[in-house]
Amino acid sequence: MKKRTALALACTLSASLALSACSVERVDGTSSPDANASSSAASDGQRVLNVCSWGEYIDETLIDEFEAQTGIQVNYQEAPSNEELYSRLQTGGANFDVVVPSDYMISQLIEEDMLQPLDYSKIPNFEKIADRFKNLPYDPENLYTVPYTWGTLGIIYNTTMVDEPITSWSVMFDDSYAENVILIDNPRDAIGMALYYLGYSVNTTDEAQIREAAALVSNAWSNGVYQGKTMDGIFQIMEGGNAAIGTYYAGDYLTMLENNEDLAYVIPEEGSNWFVDAMCILKDAKNVDEAHEWINFIASTDANLRNMDYIWYASPNEEALEMYPAWYEEQ
């Protein structure tokens, strides 16, 4: 079964590369420990690093390996969303060195002078990042970031519960599968898919277009199209065959496919967006050298291969993307 999933990963990546770049929020519902506990080990001379990312978003053996190689103790903590991370940073309720926000949040952190420029001479593995993931709109001069993963938003559907292969966002708004559709509980993504369906840019600032998209989703809700809305709950629903259609992310679809072979994933014909999550160092980070060591380690080809295999999100490391099918067969 996992070999089939690996093939699906390769197909999903190939399709995704045709998309144009724009941002989308990715939210994880995992709870987070107390951020204030992060740097407690520094007082005894132990080198430490405080990292904040999303839940289930790293092969944890990489943390162990980094600690063994460098002697740096990694305090790895989780945030449930970009907005929660931002709130902690704004209120001073965090003591992080490295954070891994999504592209649109990175833009905001740069604008508010909350990140420090990276010393790329300390990150030689940055050269392995594909050019298409450099100088993106959220960091146009590539001063602050090293991409961690990227992925797409699309439609997941149960092939035994639909009449024909799905190709359009229309199924998210009409009553063809009323009460058998799961809406993503993320306003940014929900409005985004409506904008695509209406033929508008997902980055539009036209208030009338945004209102029209919001009304499309609201009317579908009022008309009983949606069984409900959720984020991580979609795993149990779709894997269990309890809904025919839902919107979610490609990496998570591949996890679901492990448990239900009837599921398919499509990027609708109207288009969709792809997001990038990237590693950054906060402006007030206390462990800057350690942060650079961590980022370089995680940007390596080996780390990207192992992460891709564990979390099913695509790697920005060109070498890892090319090597993955053969590497997987050897495991």
Number of C-alpha atoms within 10 A of each C-alpha: 10 14 12 12 18 19 12 18 22 16 11 20 20 10 12 20 13 9 13 10 16 18 22 25 22 24 19 18 14 14 13 15 12 11 21 12 13 22 20 11 14 13 9 7 7 12 18 23 27 24 23 23 24 24 18 12 16 19 16 13 12 17 19 13 12 17 17 11 9 12 12 18 20 20 19 20 20 22 25 17 21 21 14 12 21 18 13 15 16 11 8 11 13 19 20 26 26 27 24 25 29 25 27 19 20 26 16 14 20 18 11 9 11 16 23 18 14 20 13 17 9 14 18 14 18 19 13 15 21 15 12 11 19 19 13 15 14 23 17 11 11 16 17 21 27 28 25 25 26 21 25 26 28 24 24 26 24 22 17 11 16 13 9 8 12 21 14 17 24 16 17 27 23 16 16 14 20 19 17 19 25 27 25 20 18 16 13 14 23 18 21 25 28 24 25 20 23 16 12 17 17 23 12 12 9 10 9 10 18 20 12 15 21 17 14 20 21 13 13 16 19 9 14 17 23 24 17 17 16 16 17 15 13 26 17 13 17 24 20 12 16 16 22 21 31 26 27 25 19 28 21 18 28 24 18 23 22 15 16 16 14 15 22 19 26 21 22 18 12 16 19 27 21 21 20 29 26 23 26 28 26 25 16 13 17 17 19 19 13 20 27 22 17 22 25 18 20 22 26 20 22 16 20 28 22 20 23 23 20 15 17 21 25 26 28 27 26 17 17 22 18 13 12 21 16 9 14 14 9 7 5
